[in-house]
């Protein structure tokens, strides 16, 4: 037996977790005030705003509570199944695995959900809708888990990380969530596990890669009463296809395990612990109907076919061909024995199979755009809940009729602050149309309206002049430039342009706006913003135009081409293309420096480096080979900042920030983040600080505590001075920010939410210009007890959770020059609070701090 804690698999790992989190906290203990979090709901066709939900990757039903839990990256939406409305959101710090499918189940007796995420298993208490435990593993993809009710034990397959953990099955106490044992799997990686309750045995499928697509598969038999250090092994197949996308089920009635292994279905007799049958059925999904004693197997190639197999004789009874289903996009097979039906989630919807006649009786069409979703049946109201993209469809299971839907929020593609009218314009789509949401300076939603029928991810916005009465918007793939009236907040008019407009730029010298077009043949369109009409269309010698940037120093537009290592130069005075600059790599992102009349260029991919162009001669001036550049590039104080990568770095993480001195034309500093730092495509400057939307991705030993927020860089000293963490966020390729300089606010986006962050005006505050110094918390992370210290008069200290709710009020203890507060990880009623991120603030003072509680 190998006892331990639920939060650590070994003492060394525990210390590693502690060390990594402490180093991260040193960077993220940063004072900030998030004034408002504004969810952007979808807009119905009558113009009414409706409640929204997240894109659900897993649906878990609590029958006792009659609530549906929609699990996505970083948060869980709780839906009341009587009203089909969201009643709560639970912050969720880890990501679900979307490589080989999702996994989650409800345990009736404890009324808890077990959710398989990257880095382990999270436990949700359905009584109080909170995250109560996180069970760490080293997995980065779903391997399998089961619950033994007789011994209250959760068994989780774990793949070796090559350093600390081996291929093994880890056993956790289902009530206390402490690690109680582990069994090594020596025959490869454990990929599936089932539980045989009457036999008190676990059956674990493991694989060894033979090269190409072929694997050797073993079935490992673990006796739950003894849990041997090395289990008994039975060779199942010595050359089969990869099984990670296939299935494995246990049929208790016959004491058999069914395994879909590439091109065959293997039947394993658990009483004799041997293979008893092999069927020539290439399947990737299996389901069992106990009432009719049938196995259903969905084929993986050719026409989508469901084989019907007798579980008693292990013989094929028949097959059902489904021409309406795409076989390679079959994601879930859900039997509902009480209805004698089988539900196959695929593209373009959910096929309903009558298990008595083994025939297709309905196809529930949903707009899944070929993406993965899931189906959940609620016997309390005889409803089917089907997740698809940003919507959950609610069907009457008896009549196969759509009765309701829960729509998703807007997928944001651009954030634009208009200082003239003091409004924030947020553009995105709800997977049906492109939308514009208008917020006031405090982040309050004023209005939403459609701006087009297309739903492309890329939207570009441009302000033509200082009046601010109009802004111009393009939606990639459209053939119009939309003119938005910023007084009435409506689409004023549409300007027809050539196909596929991609980016806008403006000049402050005259009334013209410039638009490049991606589709071949690429063009540059010149728009008169007084007449709102096209005055010139300039053909470009190269296609794939993706970026255009006006250089005020030389009055030229520099055009980047996605596929070609060239930059086209349009002279705004001569009104023609004057140069085509041959550059080392295909590029996208440019920064125009008007002090030294240079253009700094970042390549599209990591195989290139940053380089500069002489804007007078339009020639490549210098390459900066020290770092690999990719993504955003910007500048301030005669310095250029750009997103870069380098390996190895002192912290072992690859993304860094490069700093170029424009006067010296040299790399003067590399800024290393405190954790795995993944920045987005946009940045914002305010008060000598650079704000970078960031996805902080922790290492597996830190429990994959991913956070979304904004990294703050001091551009005087060129160092990271803080990290503004969002209470609820989700990783996304494009994260957007903009600044209201007069109102001293930062607007930041994460998925369907806009965060309004109050900034301290320049010259006010303690050192960083954004807030105040933090109190200290020791130890941090907190295992059981901690001490909070600060040089302050004795006063109450308040502990908050991430939602802003008061958790505990602590009385002070004065010691020497400092005041101390002691917290035991309990709330006001003496109840142990769940693991997670908490904030502390001294009453009557701006001093604050942040801590991580781990159990």
Buried (B, 14 or more C-beta within 10 A) or exposed (E): EBEBBBBBBBEEBBEBBBEBBBEBBEBBBBBBBBEBBBBBBBBEEEEEBBBBBBBBBBBBBBBEBBBBBBBBBBBBBBBBBEEBBBEBBBBBBBBBBBEBBBBBBBBEEBBBBBBBBBBBBBBBBBEEBBBBBBBBBBBBBBBBBBBBEEEBBBBBBBBBBEEBBBBBBBBBBBEEBBBBBBBBBBBBBBBBBBBBEEBBBBBBBBBEEEEEEBBBBBBBBBBBEEBEEEBEBBEBBEEBBBBBBBBBBBBBEBBBBBBBBBBBBBBBBBEEBEBEBBBEBBBBBBBBBEEBBBBBBBBBEEEBBBBBBEBEEBEBEEBBEBEBBEBEBBBBBBBBEEBBBBBBBBBBBBBBBBBEEBEBEBBBEBBBEEBBBBBBBBEBEBBBBBBBBBBBBBBBBEEBEBEBBBBBBBBBBBBBBBBBBEBBBBBBBBBBBBBBBBBBBBBEBEBBBBBBEBBBBBBBBBBBBEEBBBBBBBBBBBBBBBBBEBEEBEBBEBBEBBEBBBBBBBBEEBBBBBBBBBBBEBBBBBBBBEEBEBEBEBEBEBBBBBBBBBBEBBBBBBBBBBBBBBBBBBBBEEEEBEBBBEBBBBBBBBBBBEEBBBBBBBBBEEEBBBBBBBBEEBEBBBBBEBBBBBBBBBBBEEBBBBBBBBEEBEBEBBBBBBBBBBEEBEBEBBBBBBBBBBBBBBBBBBBBBBBBBBBBBBBBBBBBBBBBBBBBBBBEEBEBBBBBBBBBBBBBEBBBBBBBBEBBBBBBBBBBBBBBBBBBEEEEBEEBBBBBBBBBBEBBBBBEEBBBBBEBEEBEBBBBBBEEEEBBEBEBEEEEEBBBBEBEBBBEEEEEBBBBBBBBBBEEBBBBBBBBBBB
